[in-house]
């Protein structure tokens, strides 16, 4: 879902800081250049530690935390926060029966407040002004020219605008705190989302300009409804979407008719007559569309966008016109756990295959394959919990009691350092002796994929048949690693010499 978001909120446990799964999601946000706001949750826990959490953001996320609030009290005595921009305190009274934390008081800090709190706020605001000035040149110039005598007199609106610029450029991450369970600090967090994160029209996507005012949307999620069939979530980047219209799927090169258009509100879906750019729509009737597909108004619209893209780039791409106009989809990592899955009886095998097919459309990270030796169905997922959830959904939603085999880890092998080697094959085939020598270098790759390349001089010397034979040989060696026979990943092989001699 991060692929289609304009902004995101990273919710961290204030007692644990940045955890393992947070790192994975954060990398995805960085990859798609999604501006973020951090919310330190569970400030009412005894082990909650503001400074520890900020340091965790610096060290693990490699980000600049811009602290906008400091907590009032700690642990069970956590009663509210102080807004460092406005010097106002937001205080929630102890909960009484029937209250849900929606009522709170906003008061200006005064001399009657706790001296320690006043000192902490003064130091934190000074640090905030200094940090934002380091990250935003416009704000730094304002300080030096207008407020050089007293940085504390900087208007909160100017500081707020600077924090927003820092957030949009991902130079810093605004940090707020509270307790979502008690509904403390949630209201200012919602305000921060509208204040610091970008609106849809402030985010620019290069490919979208080629569609101009025509429809361009990305399918990023598929759900299955027993009554309505597949429900496809679309992020609309340009144009307008209307029900009872035909749309063209560029990835599948087919046209489908959308019967209904809905807007999702949590678990409720409201039917609407049209929806414009910047919104997320829920569509009914797109039976062939899967996660990552690009949807446009017609095939002619796609062709027109391709012509604009080609004219803009000035050169024709190797992959053809349509490669220029397809939105980048959702990248799914390879599964790391797998196990067998069996129906209670063979009569249920077809039902199980249908259930797995539907679940695969919903969840691209779920892979299903058949073992070529045993004929068993293999379920591959991202973890033990992932597979357990799939198992439970098959039982609840499709009424099939399945049996899972032992869970196994899909191990991979790789190299840690660069190495070079040369090997000679001397073999007699029939009555003819064949001698071939290949020299190559292997290096760790930045991605998990494996590749084979040739040096520039070797590319012109070798025939296409010889290069294909060498590539096939290297690719086959990737299938089984030298240590334990697991597939190899993250290796780049460069061929520097190939010599063949008649026997």
N, C-alpha and C positions, 0 to 999 in steps of 0.2 A: 504493500500500500504506500510506502514511502515514495515510490516512483511517481505517484500522481498528487502528492501533497505539495502545498505551497509553503507550509511551515509545520513545525512539530514541537511537542512538549515532551521532554525527557523527564520522567518521574523517577526519582532516586530515593532509596531508603536512607534517611539521614543517619541511621546507626550503622549502615553497611557501606555507604559510598557507592562507587561505580562497581557493579557486579559483571560477571562474565557475559551474560546475555546482552547487557547494556552496550558493551563494546561492539558486538556484532551489529546491533541496530544502528549504533552511532556511525559505524563505517559506511553503512548503506546511506545514511543521511548525508554524510560527507561526499559520497560518490555522486549523489544526485543534487548536491549543492543546496540542500534544504536548510534554511535558517531555523534555529532551535532556541527554545527557552527551557531552562532547567527548573524543576520544582522539587525541593527537598521535602519529601513527605515524612510522616511519622515523627514530627518534632516533639510529640508528646511521649515518646518512648524514653525510658530512663537512660538508654545508651546513645541517644541522639547527640551528634557532635557536629556543629556547623563548620568549624575550622577543618576537621578531618574530611568532611564531605567536599569542601572547596579544594583542598589539596588533592583529593582523589580525582576530581575533575581535571585538575592541571596535569597530574602525572599520567593518568590512564587514558583520558580522552584527548590529551594534548591540546586543550582548549583554554581560553582565557575566561574564567568565571567573573562576571560583572555583578557583584552583590548589590541588589536593590532593596533588600529588607534585612533586618536583624530581628531575631525572635525576642519576645518578652517572656521571661521565665524559661524554664527547661523541664523536661520530663513531665510529670503530672501537673506541674505548676505553669506549663505553657498556656498562656492566655491570649496571645495575639502577636502582632508584628509591628515594627516601626518602618514606615516608608521613608527611605533615605532621600528621595527626591523632594518630597514635600515636608519632611519633618513632622509627619502626622503619625499617630499611633492608632492602630485598629485593634480594638479589644472585644473579645467574645466573653460574655458572662458565663458562669457555670451553667451547664445544661439542666433545664428542668423538664419534667415529663411533657412530651409533645413537641419540644423544640428540636430543630434540626440544624442549628447553627446559622440560619439565614439572617438572624438579627445580630448586628454588632455596632459598636460605637466608634466614631471617628473623632479623635480629639487632637488638637495641636499640642506638641510638647511644650511644657512650661517649666519654670523654676521650681514648681512644687513637685515635679516628678523626681524619681529616684536619681540621685547624683551619678551613680555608677552607670545607669542607663543613658543619661544625658552625655556622659563622657564617651561611652561606647558609640553612641549615635554620631557625635561630633567627629570622632576619629574615623568611623566607617564612611561618613559622607565625604570627608576630605580625601580619603583613599579612593573613593568612587570618582570624584572630580579629577583627580590626578590620573587615574587609570584611563578614563574615557578620553582625556586630553592626549594621552600617549597613543591611543588607537584611532582618533579622529582628528585630522588636521584642521578642519573647519572649526571644531570646538576649541582646539588649542589656540587658534588665531583669535577667537572671540575672547578667551581668557586673557591673553596677553595684551590685547588692544583696549578692552572695555572694563574688565574686572581684575586688572593686575594688582590693584591695591588690596582687594579682599575677595578671594575665591568663594567664600561662603555666601556672597551676595548674588551668585549666579542664579537666575530664575529657573525654577523647576522645569518649565516648558522647554527652555533651551537645552537643559541637561537631558530631558526626555527625548528630544529630537536627535541629539547626538547618540544616545544609547540605541535608538532605532537604526540609525545609519550603521553603527557598529554591528548590530544584529544582522541586518540585511547583507552586509559584506562578509559575514561569518568571521569577523576579526575578534569577536567576543560573544559570550553567551550570558544573557541576563539570568540571574539566579534569584528565585523567590522561595519562600518556605511556608510550611503549614502542616495541617493534619487533615487529610481528605476524609478520614472516617468521622471526625468530629465536625467536618465542614468548616474548618478554620483555615483561612488563607486561600480558599478556593475562589472566592469572589474577586479578589485582586489578581489572581492568576488569570481568570477569564478576561479581566480588563487588560492585562498585559498581552494576551494573545492578540486582541484587536489593536493594541497600541504599537507593539514592536514587530509582530510578524507581518509579512506582506499580504496584500490583497491579490486575488488572481490576476488582475490586470497589471500588477507590478512585476510579475514573473514573466520573463521572455524566453520562449523556446524557439530555437533557430528554424526548425523544420516547419513550424506552424505558419510562418510568414508566406510560404509558397502556396498555401491554401486560400489566402486572403480572407474573404467572408464565407467561404464554403465550409461545410462540416468537416471537422477533424477531431476524432475522439480515440481514446485508448481503452480497451477492455482490460480491466485489472483484477477482476474477481468474478467467479461463476458460482452460483448456488442452484441447487435442484429443489424444486417445489413439486410435490406429487400432483397438485391440481393444475398449476400453470406451466410446468416444465422448467427448462433452464432459465434462471434469472441472471442477467449479465449486468454487472456494474460498469458504467462508462464514465470516464473523466472527459468532459468536453473542453477542448482547447480553442476551437473557433467554430463559428457558424451556429446553427440552431437545429435542435432535434425535435421532431414531432412524431406522434403515434400514427399508425396506419400508413407508414411510408417505407419505401425500399432503401436499404443502405448497402454499400459495397465494402466487402472485407478484402483489403489489399493482400494480407498474408495468405489467405485461402483462395484468392482470386475468384470469389463467388459473391452473389447478391442474395440477401435475405430480406424478408419483410418483417418489420417490427410492428407487433400488434398493439402493445400498450406501453405507456411511458409513466414511470412512477418516480416519486422522490422519497428516499428512505429517511425516516425519523426513528432512529433506534430500531425496534422490531416492528414498527408500523410503516406501511407503504401507502402513500397518498397519490392517487392518479392526477396527472396534470396535463394540460393541452400542449405545452411546449416548454423547452428548456434551452437556455443560452450558454455561451462560453463561460468557463470558470466554475461550473457546477458539476456535481456528481449525480448521474441518473441511473435508475434501475429499469432495465428494459425486459420485455417479455416477447418471445417469438424468435430470438436469434439462436437457432439450434446448432449451428456449426461453429459459432464463435467460441474461442477459448482465450485463456489469460494471455495477454501480450499482443493481441491482434489490434491492428489499426483499422478504424472504421471511418469511411468517408461517405459523401452523399451519393456518388455514382462512379462508375468506371471512367467516365469522361472527366470528372473532377480530378481523379487520381492522375490521369494522363496530362491534364493541364498543369497540375502541380509539378509533375515530373519534368515537363518542358521548362517551367520557370526555374526549377532547381538546376537543370542542365545549363540553361543560359546564365544563371547566376555564377555557377562554378566555372563555366567556360570550357570544361572538358567532360567527356563522357566517361562515366564510371564503368569499371570492369564488370560489375555485377548487373549492369543494366539500369534503366531509368528508375524502376520502382524501388530499388535499394536506397535511393536518395530521399524518398518521401515516407518511409515507414518509421514510425516512432519507435524508439528503443523500448523493448518490452521488459518483462520482469526476469532477471537472471536468477535461475534456480540452482543452488549448489548440488553436487552429487550426494546421494544418500549415503549415510554412514552406518546404518544398522539394517539388517534384513533377517527375515524368518519365513518359514513356510506357512501357508494358510490353507485350510481344508474345510469344505462344507461337511455337514453332518452325514449326508448321503450324496451319492452321485446325481440323484434327481435334482438336487439344489445347486449343482455346479453352474448351470446357465444363469440362475438367479444371482449367484455370487459374482460371476463375471460381469453381469450388468451393473451390480452395485459398485464393484471396483472401477468400472468404466466411468460411472457418474462421479465417484469420489475423486478420480484422477482429473477430471475436468475442473472440479472445484479447487483441488490442491495440486499444483504442478510439482511440488516437492515429493509427492507420493509416486513411486514407480512400481509397476507390476510387470513381472516377466515369468516365463515358463522355463523350468529347468530342462535343458535338452536331454539329459540322461534319465531322470526319474519321471519327468512329465509333471512334477508338482508345481503349484503356483507359488511364486516367491514374492513376498511383500517387502518393499524397501522404503525406509523412511529416514527422517533426520534424527531420531532418537527413540528411546524406549517409550517415553510418554507419548510421542507422536503416533507410534504404532498402536499403543493401547487405546488412544482416542479413536483411531480408525476402526479398531476391533469393536469398540463399544458402539460406534455409529452404525456399523453393519448390523449389529444386533437390534438397536433401538429403532433405526429408521427403515431397515429393510427386512426385519424379522428373521434373520438368518443366524443361527447359533454356530459359529465357526470355531475351529481349533487352531491355535497358533503353535508352531514348533519352537524349538529353542532359539533364543535371540542370539545373533552372531554379529560381530563387528566387521564392516567392510574395510579391512586394513589396506593401506597403500604404502609403497616404497618410494623413496626419492634419494637424491644425492645432496651432500652438504657443501662440497667443494668442486672446483673445476678440475678436470683430468683429461689427459690425452692418451691415445693408444693407437697402435697399428696392429693389424692381424692379417695373416696370410692363410688362404684356403688352398690346399693342394689336394685335389680329388680327381680320381679317374672315373669317368662316366662312360660305360661301354668299353671301347678300346682307346678312348681319347683322354689324355691327361689335361686337366684344367687348373691353372694357377691364377689366383686373384688376390690382390692386396688392397686393403682399405685403411686409410688413416683418418681418424676423427677426434673431435674434442667435445666433451659433454660439460654443460654448465647448469647451475640451478636457474630455473626460470622464475619470472615474477608471478606467473599465473599457474594454475593447477594443470593446465593442458600441456601436452608434449608436442614438440615440433622438430622438424628436420630441415636443415638449410644446407646450401652448398656455398663454397667460396666463389667470388665473382669470376675468377679465371676458370674454375671448374665447371661453371654453368654453361660456358660456351664450348668447352672441350668434349663433354659427355653427350652421347645421344640420348634422346628422350626415353628409349627403352632401358638404357643402363641406369639413368637417374631413377626411373620408376622402380627398377629392381632393387636398387640400393635403399630407396625410401621404404619399400615394402619390408625389406629385411630389418631396418631399424624399427619400424612401427611394430613388427611382430615381436621384437625384443622388449618393447614396452609392456607387452601383455603379461609377462612374468618377470618379476624382479630377481636379482641375484641372491638376495638374503633368504627369503622365505617363499618366494614364488608368487607374491601378491602383485597386482598391477602397479606400474610405475606412473608417477605423476610429477609435474613441475620440473621437467628436464628439457633442455634445449640441446640438440645435437647438431654440430656443424661438420660436414664432410669436407676434408681438405685435400684428399688425394685418393684416386681410384686407378689402379693399374691391373691390367689383365694380360697374361702371357700365354702363348700357346705352349702346350707341353712338349 
